[in-house]
Amino acid sequence: MASAARQRRLWLRLGWNDIMQRYRRSVLGPLWLTVSMAIMIVSLGLLYAQIFQSRIDDFLPYLCVGFLVWGYFSSFLTEAGLLFVGSETYIKQIKLPYTLYVCRATWSKVIIFAHNFVIYLGVMAYFHSWPGANALLAVPGFLLVTINGALVTLFIGMASARFRDIPQLIGSLVQILFFITPIMWKSDQLKDRTLIVDWNPFYHLIQIVRDPLLGDIPTAATYVVVIMMTLINLVVVGLFFGRFRERISYWV
């Protein structure tokens, strides 16, 4: 990580270049993602507010932040399979710290999230609703989500370099997790059957950012779960990386 930090200018430029290459010769560039996500959020917000008989000024901001954070973290999962496989040319031709590729992928996702965050600002401005000082708590929450995303990216990236079926498995799993995580519905709608929420780590990852952006303070349980997840990921992924990193160049 220290070596990757010293070469931050390289992975910052590579991450930005990834965005430029993906949307080369496009008029709106990455804003196409923002436009499509905005249309989806407004459409689903209007529909599910009617289905759940909820006030639109309460449900739409909730859905908006949930979609943004979920889209951000799920991109770590779905794109991690190409972390090292997609960088095969670099790995075989030049010696760089493997964590540099993680920083590169993470930076590009932060850029896209920043573009999409405009949707949240627009929704809150439309309803004249602002979270106040509690919104500052979203900053450390976002950092924790990013750290966990980067660690998961490193783990899945290494595993996918060895076993090429893992990205397909992750893609199917992410679809299931989307529907069992309170994104388009609220946890209180389960009434007393809240185990699917309380034991869902993705719910807490979303809540640690969503609550502050909606003007609330995340619960102590959410902070405990996310911090414990971060520590466990650091230990597990660190041991896995230390054990198998010398084989990555052969796997790709």
N, C-alpha and C positions, 0 to 999 in steps of 0.2 A: 504494500500500500504506500510506503514511503517513496518507493521508486516511481510509482504511478503519479504520486503527488508532485514529484519533481518534474515530471513530464506533462503537467496539466495543460500546457499550451497545445501539445500534440493532440490529446484526446478531446479537448474543447473544440479544436479545429475539425477533427475527424467527425465528432458528433454533429456539428453544424453542417459539415459536408454531406452526411447521411441524409439530413433533411433536404438539402438542396438537390441531391441526386434523385431522391424519391419523387420530388415534385418538379423535376426539370421540365421547362417549357410549359408549365401550368400557369394560368393567369392568377389564380388565387393562392396557389401553393398549398401549404398546410392548412390554410383557412378553409379549404374544402372540408376537412374533418370537423372544423368548428361549425360550419354551416349545416352539415348533415346531422351532427349531434344536437344542434339547437332545434332543428326541425323535429327530431325524434323526441327530445325532452318535452317540447311544447305539445306535440301530438299526444304522447302517452300521458302527460300531465292532465290535459283536458279530459281524456278518456277515463283514466283511473280515478280522477277526482269525482266523476259522476258515479262510477261503479262503487267506490267506497263511501260515497256520500260525504266527501270531505270538502272543506273550504279550499278553493283554488289558490288563494293567497297563502295558505299554510302548506298545502300539499306540493305545489309546483317547486318552491325553493327546496323542500326536502328531497324531492325526486332529482332536482338539478344537481345538488351537491353530491348525492349518492351516486349518480351516473358519472360525474366527473372523477370522483375518487376511485370508483370501481374501474372505470376505463383506464385510469392511470396505473393502478396496481395490476390489473389483469393483463396489461400490455407487457409487463415484466414476465408473466407466466407464459404467454402465448408466443412471445418473440425470443425467449431465452434459448430455444433449441438451436437458433442460428448464431449464437454468440461466438462460438469458436469455429463452427463449420463454415459460417459465412465469412470468417476472417482467415480462411485457409492460406490464401496467398501471402498475407502478412506474416503468419506464424511460420511458414516454411522458408521465408526469405530473409527475415530480420528478427533479431532477438529483442523482444519487448516484454515487459512484465505482463502476465496474463490479466492482472487486475486492471490494466489500462483499458482492455476491451470492455470490462464491466463498467468502468467510468464513462467510456465513450457511449455505450448503450444507454446508461442512466441519464446522461446529459441530454441526449436527443429526446428522451421521454419527458424530461423536465421542460424542454422547449415547447413540445406539443401541449403539455398540460397548461403552460402559461398562455398559449393561444386560446385553448378551450375555456380558461378561467373567465374570459370576457363574457361568456354566457351567464355565469353566476352574477356578475356585476350588472348585466342587463336585466336579469330577472328581479334582483333586489331593488334596482332603481325603478322598475315598472310598478312594483307593489309598494314603493316608498318604505321599505323595511330594511333596517341596517342592524347588524349584530352588536355594535358597540365595542367596548374594550375587550370583551370576551373573544373577539375574532383573533386577537394576538395569540391565543392558545393554539390556533391552527398551525402556527409556524413550527413549534416543536413537534406537533403531531404529524405534520407533513414530513419532517425530517426522519421521524421514526418509520413512517410508511416507506420512505425512499430507501432507508438503510435495509429494511427487510426485503424490499424489492430487489435491491442490488445483490444481497446475499442469496436470495432464491434464484436470481439470474445466474450467478456463478455456479450454484449447485446443479441446476437443470442444464446449463450449458455444458458442463463437464459430462454429466450423465448422457446427454443427447449426442455428444461426440462419440461416445462408446456404443450407445444403443440408439439407433436412428428411429425407432418406433415411438420413443418417448414424446416427441412433440405432438403426434396425433393423439396420444393418450391424454396429454395435458389439455389439448384443445377440447376434447370431450368433457373432461372434468370441469373445466372453467364454465361451460354451458350449464352444467348441473348446479355448480356453486352459485351462479347468478340468480337462479330461481329460488334457492333456499336461503339466500341472504336478503335481509330487509333493505331492498333498494327501491322497488316499486310498491312495496307495502311496508307498514309500520309494525314494529314488534308488539305493540300493545293490542293489535288485532288478534294475536294468538291467545289472549287472555291468560289462562293459567298454564298453557302448554308452551313454555318459553325455553325449554331445553335446547331446541334447535337454534335459538339465538344466543343463549348464555354460553354454549359450548362451541359457537361458531367464531373462530379467530378472525375471519374476514369481516364479520359484523363489527368487531371492536376496532379493526384497522380503519374502517369507514367512519365509525362514530368519533374516533379521536380527532378527525378533521371536520366532520359534518356538524357536530354539536357546536363547536366555537363559531363556525361560519353562519350558524342559525341563531347565534346569540346565547347559547347554552354552554354549560360547563360539563365536560365529559365526566362520567362517574368514576369513582375510585377503582371499581372493578375493571373498567376499560383500560385505565392506565396500567394497572397491575398486569393484565393479560398481555398488552402490547409490549411492555418492558420485558416481561418474562419470555415472550416470543423472540424478542430481539436478542436477548442473552443466549437462549437456546440455539438460535440460528448462528450466532457468532461462534459458538463452541462447535456445533456439528459441522457447519460448512468449513470452518477453519481447519478442523481435523481432516475432513474429506479432501480439502484442497491441498493441505500439506502432504497427505498420503499419496495422491494421484497426480499432482500437477506436472510431474516430469513425463507423464505418459500422454499428455494432451496433444503434443506435436505428432505422436504416432497414431493417435486415434483419428485425427482429422485427415 
